């Protein structure tokens, strides 16, 4: 089978899961924001670089600056520590949609 035939077959296959109606979700996933930073990072460095980012939370979007103001961690040693701290502050769970 040629590459062209395989590409045509792939286009004909329906998705395994129905995606439903497209609903906008305000804000960015915290993991995406964390991926743009380098570690370790101080809380002030994170605020300077990404503080204006709106992150997704179960209660709707929140500015990262506001979330970091509640954090007591002065230095995030790793990406996972940062994500865990933010999730502890904003909660985990389904994200509100518009």
N, C-alpha and C positions, 0 to 999 in steps of 0.2 A: 504494500500500500504506500502511496506517495504521501509526502508532507501535505500536499494540497487536499487530498482525500481525507486525511485525518483532521485537518482544520475545518473542512465542511461538516464532517460528522460531529465535531465538538460543538459547532454552532447549532446543530439540530437538536441537541440534547436539552431537555427542560431542566431548570434548577431542581435540586433534590428537596429544597425547602421553599415554600412560598414566602416571599419577602413582604407582601402586604403593601399598604399605602405608604408613601414616603412622608415621614413626619420629621420636621427639623428638630434637632436637639441643640439647645444653646450651650455655648462653652466648649472647651476642649477637654479631652481625657487627661487626667493628671499624668499618666504615663507618657503622653506625647510631650507635655511641657518638660517633664523630667529628662526626656531623651535629648533635649536641646542644651542641657547643662553639663558641666564637667564636675567630677567629684574628687575629693571632698569639696564642699562649698559651704560658706557661712550663710546664715539666714539673710544677712544684709546683701550679700552677693546675689542670692536667688531673687530677692526683692528688686534689686537694681536691674537684673537682666530680664526677669519674667513677671515682675509684680503686677503689671497691667493686664496680664492674661486672665481671662474669665475661664474658670474651670467648672466642669460638670460635677454636680452634687445631687444627692437624692432630693434635696429641697429646691433645686433650680441652680442656675449659674451663680458663682461667687467670684469676686476678684481675689486673686492669689495674695495680694497685699493684705487684705482683710483676714484671710486665713492665717497667714504667717504672723500677724500681730498677736494671735492667740497662742502661737507655738512658743514653747519654753526651750527649745533646742537651739543653741547658738551655732552649732556646726553639724551639718549633715555629712556623715562619713561616706555614705554611699547612696546610690539612686534608690535602692530598696528601702533604706531608712527614711529618706525624704518622702517617698510615696506612702509608706506606712504611717508616718506622722501626719501627713495631710489627710489620709483616709480616717485616722483616729479622730481628727478634728471635725471633719465634714460628714462623716458617716460612710457606710458602704450600703449598696443596694441599688435597686432600679433607679434610673435617672429620669427626672421629670422632663416631659416633652412640651413643646409649645402648643 
